[in-house]
Amino acid sequence: MASSSSASSTPPPRPNLAFRQLRGQRSPGEFAAAVRRAAREIGERVSCDARYVGRVEAGEIRCPNYAYERVFLHMFPGRTLTDLGFAPRAAVRGRGARGAGDARGADTTYTHDRVDARYSRVHGMESTTGDEESDVRRRAFMTSGTATVAVASLGAVGLPLGGVAEAARVRGHRLRAADENEVSAVEEAVRQIRLLDDRHGADGLYKRAAAPLRTAYALLDAGTSRQGGQAVADRLYSGAGELAISVGWLAHDSGRFDDARSHYAEALATARVAGDPALEAHAFCNTAFLARDAGRPREAVRAAQAAARAARQLGSPRLLSLIALREAGGWAGLGDRAGCRQALTRAHALFDIGPSETDPEWMTFYGPAELAGLEAQCWSALGHWEHASRHAQRAAGVASTQTPEFTRNIALYTAELADDLARAGRPDEAAAAGLRVLALLDEVQSSRIESMIATTARLLLPHQRAAGVTEFLEQHAARTRGVTI
């Protein structure tokens, strides 16, 4: 996909004078070495060099990714990102899946606050939260026509498709060619799905997300305007494919495996038509995960290996690390401990290389917590409960402190921990973890997590007289009945 913003829409970078002052008399190379040392002190790996320092000071990197943020705040305690000369995270739009030249290195995790801030800057309004209808309208300001419906349909209330694309279908008219605004809205719809899934899980989103997906493929059928050229056409194909993957993931995480398989296949076909290796790698990566969860471990291994072949030309060690974990999950499902260990070793080695500017935007969730969480799942599949529980404990702890905005993942890691502890014969600790999951389920709707915690409850029934276990089982039963206690 080409750059997500044209030169005319990207403001010129402003030099980061505050960061330059903090460097002092050290050369860019010396300062980069200090950054790498500071990263090692807190267990991070960043590939900082003189070029990166120069780009920060030139203002090309308006806001660092989360790994760099933790390192900088460790180096300069008591300061905020703003004190270091960076733009507030809520004001940074980020880069597209291929990376816009002036935005590379900016963090790409989208939050409600980012959308609210954009709306407020355009309309001169204060951001508000809690008013669901207002939230929908704020997201809809970006463009007119079909694209507005695509993004607005993801609001907290949810709107029917009923827009330009549906009207054209009913009346038998051809949808007009898409321009850059429509393509941008498709990309924004992808980000909104990922954001809402990170916070609230998949169950409440899947049906609403189908509307913007239909719109995206209607736009593909209509083509792009001549003014946009090949760059806009490439972005539309990539955006539609990424949207299919995102909707597929919502189906996957809510237990609709057949729907998920169909959406991933649709994304893969789009990638092949467009000659887009990044989209192909993403589609195969998710297909591998789905195959593991659906009880097809050999297919999981093959799909992960196909993802790796597509990803090798992209220059992202972190992407290859995640794909190696998908392969490890397949080997674990086959009971092949040696194959699983080899894939896990490769995943760790690639992860330790550190983040890269070539990392895809959709990988913002993949950090130390996700690495530990996926490894926990591998050991759990192999029946090594103690080993699995140690990794799950690390995943939940790291996620809670470093990425608290990923509520769904925190709940998932904690549910994995509860299950592993129950199987390891540690019922009191399992019940305590289970209670933490139940508290998070007030915010998260995920059939996967609900199923995991129900399994933990069944495993703990023989220990129901223990005080902590009793409380967990009572709360779980009340929740199942729809009663709050």
MARSE-388019 format. One line per field, with one value per residue (C-alpha): residue in three letters; chain; x negated, z, y negated; residue number from 1. Coordinates in Angstrom, 3 decimals, padded with zeros to 6 digits, always signed. Example, Ala and Ser with C-alpha at 12.3 -4.5 7.8 and 13.67 -1.06 7.14 Angstrom:
resn <- c(ala ser)
chain <- c(A A)
c1 <- c(-012.300 -013.670)
c3 <- c(+007.800 +007.140)
c2 <- c(+004.500 +001.060)
resi <- c(1 2)
//
This chain:
resn <- c(met ala ser ser ser ser ala ser ser thr pro pro pro arg pro asn leu ala phe arg gln leu arg gly gln arg ser pro gly glu phe ala ala ala val arg arg ala ala arg glu ile gly glu arg val ser cys asp ala arg tyr val gly arg val glu ala gly glu ile arg cys pro asn tyr ala tyr glu arg val phe leu his met phe pro gly arg thr leu thr asp leu gly phe ala pro arg ala ala val arg gly arg gly ala arg gly ala gly asp ala arg gly ala asp thr thr tyr thr his asp arg val asp ala arg tyr ser arg val his gly met glu ser thr thr gly asp glu glu ser asp val arg arg arg ala phe met thr ser gly thr ala thr val ala val ala ser leu gly ala val gly leu pro leu gly gly val ala glu ala ala arg val arg gly his arg leu arg ala ala asp glu asn glu val ser ala val glu glu ala val arg gln ile arg leu leu asp asp arg his gly ala asp gly leu tyr lys arg ala ala ala pro leu arg thr ala tyr ala leu leu asp ala gly thr ser arg gln gly gly gln ala val ala asp arg leu tyr ser gly ala gly glu leu ala ile ser val gly trp leu ala his asp ser gly arg phe asp asp ala arg ser his tyr ala glu ala leu ala thr ala arg val ala gly asp pro ala leu glu ala his ala phe cys asn thr ala phe leu ala arg asp ala gly arg pro arg glu ala val arg ala ala gln ala ala ala arg ala ala arg gln leu gly ser pro arg leu leu ser leu ile ala leu arg glu ala gly gly trp ala gly leu gly asp arg ala gly cys arg gln ala leu thr arg ala his ala leu phe asp ile gly pro ser glu thr asp pro glu trp met thr phe tyr gly pro ala glu leu ala gly leu glu ala gln cys trp ser ala leu gly his trp glu his ala ser arg his ala gln arg ala ala gly val ala ser thr gln thr pro glu phe thr arg asn ile ala leu tyr thr ala glu leu ala asp asp leu ala arg ala gly arg pro asp glu ala ala ala ala gly leu arg val leu ala leu leu asp glu val gln ser ser arg ile glu ser met ile ala thr thr ala arg leu leu leu pro his gln arg ala ala gly val thr glu phe leu glu gln his ala ala arg thr arg gly val thr ile)
chain <- c(A A A A A A A A A A A A A A A A A A A A A A A A A A A A A A A A A A A A A A A A A A A A A A A A A A A A A A A A A A A A A A A A A A A A A A A A A A A A A A A A A A A A A A A A A A A A A A A A A A A A A A A A A A A A A A A A A A A A A A A A A A A A A A A A A A A A A A A A A A A A A A A A A A A A A A A A A A A A A A A A A A A A A A A A A A A A A A A A A A A A A A A A A A A A A A A A A A A A A A A A A A A A A A A A A A A A A A A A A A A A A A A A A A A A A A A A A A A A A A A A A A A A A A A A A A A A A A A A A A A A A A A A A A A A A A A A A A A A A A A A A A A A A A A A A A A A A A A A A A A A A A A A A A A A A A A A A A A A A A A A A A A A A A A A A A A A A A A A A A A A A A A A A A A A A A A A A A A A A A A A A A A A A A A A A A A A A A A A A A A A A A A A A A A A A A A A A A A A A A A A A A A A A A A A A A A A A A A A A A A A A A A A A A A A A A A A A A A A A A A A A A A A A A A A A A A A A A A A A A A A A A A A A A A A A A A A A A A A A A A A A A A A A)
c1 <- c(+000.000 -001.287 -001.714 +001.430 +001.349 +000.412 -002.276 +000.329 +002.068 -001.053 -002.321 -006.045 -007.951 -008.966 -012.444 -012.377 -014.530 -013.787 -015.143 -018.186 -018.890 -018.692 -021.362 -023.740 -027.349 -027.051 -027.145 -024.055 -025.915 -026.924 -023.400 -022.013 -024.368 -023.062 -019.501 -020.377 -022.037 -018.985 -016.763 -018.762 -018.386 -014.605 -014.549 -013.720 -015.418 -015.511 -017.624 -018.474 -021.239 -022.463 -019.982 -017.044 -018.270 -018.597 -015.065 -013.693 -015.529 -014.342 -010.744 -010.116 -009.158 -006.401 -005.734 -007.843 -006.474 -005.794 -009.210 -011.063 -008.634 -009.458 -013.167 -013.028 -010.936 -013.420 -016.317 -014.604 -012.493 -009.788 -009.337 -006.467 -006.610 -005.569 -008.479 -010.762 -009.421 -007.084 -003.494 -000.842 +000.018 +003.659 +002.646 +000.524 +002.366 -000.285 -001.234 +000.535 -000.285 -003.303 -004.355 -004.109 -007.488 -006.966 -005.206 -007.525 -008.451 -005.296 -003.294 -000.429 +001.889 +005.108 +007.232 +010.601 +008.729 +006.960 +010.211 +011.756 +008.725 +008.903 +012.583 +012.035 +009.260 +011.435 +014.623 +013.301 +015.062 +013.970 +013.720 +016.401 +016.742 +019.684 +022.277 +022.533 +024.473 +022.053 +019.197 +020.688 +021.133 +017.568 +016.205 +018.417 +016.972 +014.014 +015.615 +018.945 +020.889 +020.129 +016.988 +018.810 +021.228 +018.328 +016.700 +019.857 +021.213 +018.504 +019.730 +020.851 +024.522 +024.029 +025.737 +027.194 +025.407 +028.173 +025.685 +024.536 +023.243 +026.466 +028.618 +026.624 +027.062 +030.817 +031.334 +029.010 +026.685 +022.932 +021.123 +018.976 +015.217 +013.492 +011.221 +008.593 +011.208 +013.062 +009.822 +008.753 +012.078 +011.640 +008.244 +009.798 +012.481 +009.716 +008.147 +011.445 +012.151 +008.723 +009.124 +012.560 +011.433 +008.398 +010.658 +013.879 +013.360 +015.012 +018.483 +020.276 +018.481 +018.668 +022.081 +021.546 +018.164 +019.724 +021.224 +017.966 +016.501 +019.309 +018.737 +014.997 +015.527 +018.227 +015.619 +013.178 +015.752 +016.251 +012.523 +010.684 +010.795 +008.167 +006.892 +005.828 +003.660 +002.132 +001.114 +004.734 +005.793 +003.080 +004.217 +007.813 +006.871 +004.692 +007.304 +010.094 +007.910 +006.905 +010.564 +011.447 +008.759 +010.013 +013.591 +012.293 +010.533 +013.760 +015.450 +012.508 +012.407 +016.179 +016.132 +017.448 +014.646 +016.284 +016.964 +013.404 +011.991 +014.060 +012.905 +009.248 +009.551 +011.094 +008.166 +005.690 +007.358 +007.226 +003.523 +002.805 +004.732 +002.935 -000.498 -000.699 -003.124 -002.418 +001.294 +000.580 -001.681 +000.993 +003.734 +001.641 +000.562 +004.176 +005.131 +002.463 +003.863 +007.389 +006.304 +004.670 +007.795 +010.033 +008.073 +006.170 +002.567 +000.894 +002.684 +001.512 -002.109 -001.719 +000.060 -002.595 -005.347 -003.530 -003.255 -006.982 -007.752 -005.626 -007.057 -010.759 -010.881 -009.308 -012.297 -010.355 -011.950 -009.008 -006.573 -008.692 -008.829 -005.038 -004.765 -007.251 -004.966 -002.046 -004.124 -005.075 -001.386 -000.829 -003.693 -002.381 +001.040 -000.630 -002.389 -005.774 -007.794 -011.032 -009.368 -007.657 -010.902 -012.707 -009.985 -009.921 -013.690 -013.419 -010.580 -012.645 -015.748 -013.785 -011.937 -015.213 -016.378 -013.895 -011.210 -011.681 -010.186 -009.033 -006.827 -003.229 -000.737 +001.495 -001.276 -001.035 +000.318 -002.813 -005.184 -006.730 -003.310 -001.965 -005.200 -004.873 -001.152 -001.539 -004.389 -002.172 +000.435 -002.175 -003.281 +000.331 +001.089 -001.864 -000.547 -003.383 -001.156 -003.788 -005.838 -002.709 -001.584 -004.938 -004.687 -001.016 -001.851 -004.512 -002.162 +000.583 -001.853 -003.658 -000.412 +001.110 -001.868 -003.035 +000.112 +003.114 +005.172 +005.231 +007.958 +009.003 +005.473 +005.026 +008.219 +007.019 +003.603 +005.184 +007.714 +004.841 +003.088 +006.192 +006.559 +002.896 +002.877 +006.016 +004.481 +001.209 +003.047 +002.989 +006.709 +006.468 +004.194 +006.347 +009.452 +007.738 +006.791 +010.305 +011.783 +009.574 +010.896 +014.510 +013.867 +012.470 +015.433 +017.508 +015.529 +014.665 +016.975 +015.084 +016.476 +012.918 +012.319 +015.788 +015.139 +011.733 +013.036 +015.957 +013.436 +011.501 +014.713 +015.308 +011.740 +012.138 +015.435 +013.697 +012.110 +015.274 +015.059 +011.854 +012.710 +011.173 +012.538 +016.030 +016.078 +014.904 +017.434 +020.285 +019.389 +018.982 +022.325 +024.008 +022.506 +023.684 +027.204 +026.900 +026.936 +024.515 +023.420)
c3 <- c(+000.000 -000.826 +001.547 +003.525 +003.026 +000.148 +000.366 +000.402 +003.482 +005.567 +007.541 +007.291 +010.250 +013.039 +014.521 +017.987 +019.787 +023.250 +022.320 +020.697 +023.933 +025.945 +023.726 +024.839 +023.714 +022.745 +019.073 +017.568 +017.579 +021.241 +022.223 +020.276 +022.222 +025.473 +024.339 +023.638 +027.067 +028.773 +026.878 +028.147 +031.712 +031.515 +029.350 +026.062 +022.702 +020.360 +017.214 +017.849 +015.710 +014.728 +011.863 +014.199 +016.544 +013.579 +012.430 +015.914 +016.106 +012.616 +013.728 +011.340 +014.261 +015.969 +018.604 +019.327 +019.471 +022.885 +023.226 +022.583 +024.840 +027.784 +027.156 +026.875 +030.019 +031.815 +030.640 +031.668 +034.750 +035.674 +032.106 +029.748 +025.998 +025.556 +027.753 +025.383 +022.432 +021.036 +020.004 +022.318 +021.306 +020.826 +018.151 +016.058 +013.178 +012.507 +009.275 +006.913 +006.542 +004.331 +006.203 +005.205 +004.772 +007.196 +009.770 +009.981 +013.508 +014.924 +017.135 +015.279 +018.085 +017.518 +020.464 +020.877 +022.026 +018.675 +016.765 +019.250 +019.018 +015.219 +015.340 +017.928 +015.941 +012.836 +014.515 +017.465 +019.975 +023.233 +023.107 +025.037 +026.079 +027.283 +024.831 +022.386 +019.670 +019.826 +019.499 +016.275 +014.831 +015.710 +013.720 +010.781 +010.187 +008.147 +004.734 +002.956 +001.221 +001.372 +003.442 +006.222 +006.582 +006.717 +009.666 +011.464 +011.452 +013.961 +016.554 +019.959 +018.894 +015.471 +012.305 +009.455 +006.105 +004.452 +002.703 -000.787 -001.492 -000.343 -002.231 -005.393 -004.973 -004.444 -007.378 -009.674 -010.076 -010.237 -007.277 -008.265 -008.377 -005.014 -004.287 -001.587 +001.010 +000.625 +000.738 +003.890 +005.515 +004.718 +006.422 +009.377 +009.669 +010.058 +012.846 +014.636 +014.571 +016.026 +018.675 +019.777 +019.775 +021.923 +024.490 +024.361 +022.521 +019.395 +020.283 +020.115 +016.996 +014.396 +012.882 +012.782 +011.129 +008.194 +006.889 +006.223 +004.747 +002.185 +001.432 +000.958 -001.594 -003.340 -003.704 -005.115 -007.702 -008.640 -008.953 -008.123 -009.735 -012.348 -010.239 -007.515 -009.786 -008.945 -005.436 -004.359 -006.089 -004.204 -000.930 -001.623 -002.294 +000.811 +002.942 +001.810 +002.454 +005.912 +006.666 +005.641 +008.017 +010.846 +010.371 +010.085 +013.417 +015.039 +013.719 +014.860 +018.396 +018.790 +017.806 +014.232 +012.681 +009.295 +008.842 +009.846 +007.351 +004.590 +005.446 +005.625 +002.261 +000.828 +002.117 +000.683 -002.722 -002.599 -001.729 -004.654 -007.114 -005.920 -005.647 -002.031 +000.011 +003.281 +003.026 +002.003 +005.025 +007.337 +005.849 +006.151 +009.694 +010.828 +008.924 +010.864 +014.166 +013.150 +012.051 +015.426 +017.290 +015.006 +015.714 +012.414 +013.666 +010.497 +008.476 +011.062 +010.429 +006.649 +006.761 +009.077 +006.750 +003.812 +005.839 +006.488 +002.779 +001.990 +004.912 +004.237 +001.652 +004.033 +006.354 +009.645 +012.226 +014.574 +011.907 +011.314 +015.087 +015.353 +012.402 +014.095 +017.136 +014.896 +013.620 +017.182 +018.043 +015.189 +016.274 +019.848 +018.589 +016.846 +020.093 +018.456 +021.311 +019.314 +016.438 +018.899 +020.712 +017.466 +016.376 +019.823 +019.750 +016.341 +017.547 +020.493 +018.382 +015.843 +018.563 +020.238 +017.087 +018.105 +016.452 +012.953 +010.850 +008.500 +011.146 +009.871 +011.530 +012.627 +014.821 +017.540 +019.895 +019.536 +022.384 +025.300 +026.763 +023.571 +023.089 +026.593 +026.165 +022.923 +024.382 +027.364 +024.959 +023.317 +026.615 +027.648 +024.439 +025.218 +028.751 +030.583 +032.991 +035.313 +032.402 +030.790 +033.982 +034.379 +030.891 +031.344 +034.628 +032.852 +029.992 +032.301 +034.442 +031.544 +029.738 +032.841 +033.347 +029.806 +027.638 +029.939 +026.963 +025.613 +028.022 +025.967 +025.899 +029.658 +030.193 +027.773 +029.421 +032.875 +031.719 +030.330 +033.689 +035.600 +033.382 +033.655 +037.447 +037.787 +035.718 +037.658 +040.909 +042.352 +042.860 +045.171 +042.765 +039.820 +041.540 +042.278 +038.615 +037.617 +039.773 +038.000 +034.658 +035.803 +036.785 +033.319 +031.591 +032.508 +029.767 +027.409 +025.315 +023.969 +023.507 +023.619 +027.100 +028.337 +027.219 +028.897 +032.218 +032.072 +031.659 +034.674 +036.706 +035.796 +036.730 +040.132 +041.076 +043.059 +045.195 +045.721 +049.523 +049.526 +050.400 +047.354 +045.007 +046.460 +045.768 +042.197 +041.461 +042.953 +040.935 +037.762 +038.278 +038.952 +035.805 +033.784 +035.111 +034.283 +037.930 +039.416 +043.000)
c2 <- c(+000.000 -003.422 -006.285 -006.945 -010.674 -012.865 -015.490 -018.204 -016.753 -016.100 -019.096 -019.769 -018.349 -020.700 -020.196 -018.678 -021.222 -019.837 -016.426 -017.998 -019.875 -016.663 -015.107 -017.844 -017.500 -013.849 -012.959 -011.283 -007.981 -008.345 -009.259 -006.282 -004.002 -005.507 -004.782 -001.151 -000.810 -002.305 +000.117 +003.087 +001.803 +002.230 +005.331 +003.595 +004.019 +001.027 +000.681 -002.951 -004.471 -007.923 -008.057 -007.467 -010.217 -012.552 -011.813 -012.476 -015.809 -016.741 -016.184 -013.306 -011.063 -012.975 -010.325 -007.216 -003.707 -002.203 -000.538 -003.791 -005.661 -003.405 -003.800 -007.611 -007.952 -005.692 -007.861 -011.091 -010.276 -012.725 -013.938 -013.247 -012.686 -016.314 -017.425 -015.496 -017.465 -014.837 -015.396 -013.960 -010.421 -011.418 -013.924 -011.584 -009.979 -007.344 -005.649 -003.347 +000.286 -000.480 -003.585 -007.227 -008.795 -011.637 -009.523 -006.522 -005.670 -007.219 -004.947 -003.304 -002.281 -004.181 -005.237 -006.888 -009.956 -010.230 -010.279 -012.702 -014.976 -015.057 -015.892 -018.610 -020.253 -020.393 -021.533 -023.513 -021.293 -019.723 -015.910 -014.087 -010.501 -008.504 -009.858 -006.970 -008.783 -011.694 -009.217 -007.871 -011.358 -012.332 -009.419 -010.255 -013.731 -012.476 -012.104 -012.149 -009.427 -005.739 -006.055 -007.880 -004.992 -002.561 -004.283 -005.407 -001.865 -000.951 -003.444 -002.309 -002.388 -000.758 -001.927 +000.158 +000.026 -002.021 -004.305 -004.993 -001.481 +000.192 -002.306 -001.650 +002.090 +001.863 -000.483 +001.421 -001.564 -001.414 -002.965 -005.931 -005.452 -005.786 -008.700 -009.165 -010.159 -006.875 -004.909 -006.748 -005.915 -002.212 -002.385 -004.214 -001.538 +001.067 -000.964 -001.433 +002.306 +003.030 +000.369 +001.547 +005.184 +004.327 +002.717 +004.694 +007.986 +009.312 +010.495 +007.168 +005.983 +008.728 +008.040 +004.280 +004.699 +006.541 +003.281 +001.409 +004.607 +004.791 +001.129 +001.660 +004.423 +002.386 -000.334 +002.231 +003.227 -000.437 -001.088 -004.302 -007.712 -008.520 -011.400 -008.983 -006.870 -003.513 -004.565 -005.068 -001.839 +000.072 -001.462 -000.459 +003.166 +003.296 +001.533 +003.854 +006.895 +005.678 +004.982 +008.551 +009.837 +007.633 +008.797 +012.352 +011.952 +010.761 +013.901 +016.019 +014.628 +014.947 +018.624 +018.273 +020.302 +020.924 +017.212 +016.400 +018.888 +017.299 +013.763 +014.795 +016.543 +013.387 +011.337 +013.832 +013.675 +009.869 +010.028 +012.347 +010.157 +007.038 +008.664 +007.510 +009.680 +007.843 +008.524 +012.122 +012.635 +011.212 +013.390 +016.574 +015.615 +015.329 +018.474 +020.365 +019.097 +020.059 +023.528 +024.121 +023.047 +025.105 +028.287 +028.421 +028.158 +029.458 +026.803 +024.269 +025.247 +025.057 +021.702 +020.255 +021.426 +019.815 +016.596 +016.680 +017.031 +013.981 +011.991 +012.550 +009.781 +007.246 +006.763 +007.038 +009.381 +008.846 +010.053 +013.154 +013.678 +013.665 +016.047 +018.389 +018.408 +019.360 +022.270 +023.231 +023.384 +025.814 +028.061 +027.998 +029.064 +032.010 +032.941 +032.299 +030.838 +030.616 +028.768 +026.435 +025.674 +024.899 +022.496 +020.833 +020.382 +018.759 +016.531 +015.269 +014.660 +012.637 +010.732 +009.786 +008.000 +005.318 +003.215 +001.852 -000.888 +001.852 +003.506 +003.566 +001.250 +004.112 +005.548 +002.899 +005.593 +007.741 +007.033 +008.949 +009.731 +011.312 +013.259 +014.712 +015.321 +017.260 +019.287 +020.111 +021.464 +023.682 +025.243 +025.634 +027.536 +029.803 +030.405 +028.630 +026.721 +025.271 +023.997 +022.594 +020.849 +019.071 +017.612 +016.716 +014.967 +012.928 +012.096 +010.827 +008.823 +007.174 +006.345 +004.756 +002.446 +001.713 +001.867 +001.354 +000.158 +003.736 +004.812 +007.800 +009.209 +008.733 +010.716 +013.405 +013.829 +013.947 +016.542 +018.619 +018.281 +019.399 +022.469 +023.438 +023.021 +025.121 +027.918 +027.616 +028.381 +024.851 +024.151 +021.130 +019.253 +020.316 +018.963 +015.646 +015.285 +016.289 +013.539 +010.992 +012.241 +011.948 +008.333 +007.615 +009.249 +006.215 +004.440 +007.292 +009.457 +012.460 +015.955 +017.275 +015.850 +016.810 +020.397 +020.493 +019.227 +021.691 +024.519 +023.230 +023.233 +026.896 +027.798 +026.132 +027.784 +030.557 +027.803 +025.782 +025.830 +023.771 +020.166 +018.517 +021.158 +020.807 +017.083 +017.567 +020.309 +018.279 +015.199 +017.220 +018.947 +015.609 +014.164 +017.141 +016.554 +012.861 +011.808 +009.272 +009.983)
resi <- c(1 2 3 4 5 6 7 8 9 10 11 12 13 14 15 16 17 18 19 20 21 22 23 24 25 26 27 28 29 30 31 32 33 34 35 36 37 38 39 40 41 42 43 44 45 46 47 48 49 50 51 52 53 54 55 56 57 58 59 60 61 62 63 64 65 66 67 68 69 70 71 72 73 74 75 76 77 78 79 80 81 82 83 84 85 86 87 88 89 90 91 92 93 94 95 96 97 98 99 100 101 102 103 104 105 106 107 108 109 110 111 112 113 114 115 116 117 118 119 120 121 122 123 124 125 126 127 128 129 130 131 132 133 134 135 136 137 138 139 140 141 142 143 144 145 146 147 148 149 150 151 152 153 154 155 156 157 158 159 160 161 162 163 164 165 166 167 168 169 170 171 172 173 174 175 176 177 178 179 180 181 182 183 184 185 186 187 188 189 190 191 192 193 194 195 196 197 198 199 200 201 202 203 204 205 206 207 208 209 210 211 212 213 214 215 216 217 218 219 220 221 222 223 224 225 226 227 228 229 230 231 232 233 234 235 236 237 238 239 240 241 242 243 244 245 246 247 248 249 250 251 252 253 254 255 256 257 258 259 260 261 262 263 264 265 266 267 268 269 270 271 272 273 274 275 276 277 278 279 280 281 282 283 284 285 286 287 288 289 290 291 292 293 294 295 296 297 298 299 300 301 302 303 304 305 306 307 308 309 310 311 312 313 314 315 316 317 318 319 320 321 322 323 324 325 326 327 328 329 330 331 332 333 334 335 336 337 338 339 340 341 342 343 344 345 346 347 348 349 350 351 352 353 354 355 356 357 358 359 360 361 362 363 364 365 366 367 368 369 370 371 372 373 374 375 376 377 378 379 380 381 382 383 384 385 386 387 388 389 390 391 392 393 394 395 396 397 398 399 400 401 402 403 404 405 406 407 408 409 410 411 412 413 414 415 416 417 418 419 420 421 422 423 424 425 426 427 428 429 430 431 432 433 434 435 436 437 438 439 440 441 442 443 444 445 446 447 448 449 450 451 452 453 454 455 456 457 458 459 460 461 462 463 464 465 466 467 468 469 470 471 472 473 474 475 476 477 478 479 480 481 482 483 484 485)
//
